[in-house]
Structures are given as structure tokens and as C-alpha cells.
Amino acid sequence: MEIHKSQEDYLEAILVLSKKGPVRAVDVAEALGFSRPSVSVAMKNLREGGLVAAMPDEGIVLTEDGRAIAETMYARHVFIREWLVGLGVDEKTAAIDACNMEHVISGSSFDAIVRSVRGAAADAKPIVNGHSDR
């Protein structure tokens, strides 16, 4: 199944929101600034793709595959945003740019940037699937 940027954004939003408690479609709509009907359609597509599930007491939850994608996007977003801010980019612009860059950069290019930023120390471990095991 090919994952699109918007689907990755939904999964990332669900991951972030789930840290605060059960996630409802209305929460996702508010977080992303989308209409509730748009979110309902997206959730249906994500459920059919096996990336989320709707649980009676837990709301919208990520499946194992959905969580892997969400964690990759979130780790990339945080790293790229912090890197840009460290380069002198203002917070707002860095957040917007990170949100765009996280979706288009390959894993190998992302890992190369991480290694470069962290230094080429012999013990520097690459970020695998968007997140380091450190």
C-alpha cells in the first residue's frame, strides 16, 4: 500500500494526540485543521489499509504498521525542526519546513544528515526507520 503525505500526517497526529489520552476523530480534525467529514473518510481509508483501528474505549489507535510510520515521521519532524532552528531558522518556519521535508527525504539521506549533524564519531548510530535506538 502506497502511503501519501496526508496519510502520514494523520498517523503522526494520532501518535502525538495519543500521548494525551484516547484519540477521537474530532481531535484529529482540530489538530490538523480539517473538517470532521474529511477526517472520517481518511480514518476509513487508514482502517482499510490496516494502519489504524477504532477501539470502543480507546478511540482511534495505531496498528503496528501505522505506529511504525507515525514514529518515523515524528522522529524526522523533530530532528529536522531542531536542526533548522540550530541553523538559525525561526521556530515557525522550521516547523513548517520540517513538516514538508519529513515526507520526501529518503531514509538513507536522512540518516546521512543525522550522522553529519551528530558528527562522524565511530559510535554514532544511524537512525533506523526514522528513530535512533539511543
N, C-alpha and C positions, 0 to 999 in steps of 0.2 A: 504494500500500500504506500503510495507516494504521499508524503506529508507536506502540506503547504504552510507558508509563513503564518497565516491566520490560525491554523490549527495548532501550530507550535505556540502562538501567543495565548490561545485558550488554555492549553495544557500548563504553560508556565503560570498563568493567572490562577488556575486551580491549585497548583502546588503552593504558591505564595498564600493564597486565601486559606488553604487547609491548615496552615500553621496556627491560625487563629480560631479554628473550630470547623464545624460542618459547613460545607460549601453548597449554596443554593444557586440556581440559575440567575436569580436576581442579583446576587452578589457578583457573579461574573460579569453580568451586564453593566453594573455600576463601575466595576474596576476597569473595564475596557472601554466604557462609554458607548456600548452598543445597545440596541433595542432588545427587549426581552424576547420577541419573536425570532430575531436573528440568532440569539444565543440558544434558543430552543432547537432551532434547525441544526446549529453547529453541534450541540450536545448529542442530538440524534445521530449525526454523522460520525462523531467520535465514538459513541457507543457501538454503532455498527462496525466501526473499524477496530474495535477491541481495545480502545485506548482509555476509556472511562467506563464506569458503571454507576448506576443510580442505586443507592442503598437506602432503605426506609429510614433508618435512624442516623445515618452518616452523611446523607446528601450525595453529592457528586464526588466520586472517588476515582483516583487514577489507578489503572491496572498496572501491572509490572512494566509492560511496554510503554504505556503512557507516562509513567513516572520516570523511566529512563530518558525519554525525550525531554520531559519537563526539566529534569535536573541538569541535563546537558545545556539546554537553552538558558536556564537561570545562572549556571556557573559561568557560561560565556558572557552573559549580560553583565554580571557583577564584575568579572575580571576586566572586560573591555571598558566599562564605565570608569572603574578605578584607574585604569591605565591612562585613559584620556584625561581625566581630572589631574592626574600626576604630570601630564604633559602641559597642563595649563588651560585646558578646555573647561569652560564653565559647566557647572553641575547639570543644568537643564539640557544644554546641547550634548553633553557627554551621554546622558541617559537616552536621549532620542537617537543619537548615532549608534550607541551600543545596541539598542533595540533593533536597529536595521542590520547592523553588522553581524550580530549573533546568528542570523538566519542564513547568511550567504557564504560565510567563511568555511573552508573545509577543515576537517579535523586536523590534518597534517599542518596546514598553515596556522591554525590556532595554537597547536602545540609548539610550533616554531616560535611564535610570538611569546608564548609563556616562557619558553626556555631563554629567549633573548632578554626578556624583562627580568627574569629571576637570576640571570647570569648563567654561564655555561659550566657551572660547578659540576664536578663529577657525580655528586649525589643528587643533582636536580632531577626530579622525576617528572615525566610528561603527564599532562592532564589527559586521561583516557576517557573517551566518551564525554568530554566536557568537564570533568571534575577530577582533581588530584586525589590520590589515596593518602595524602598527608593530612 
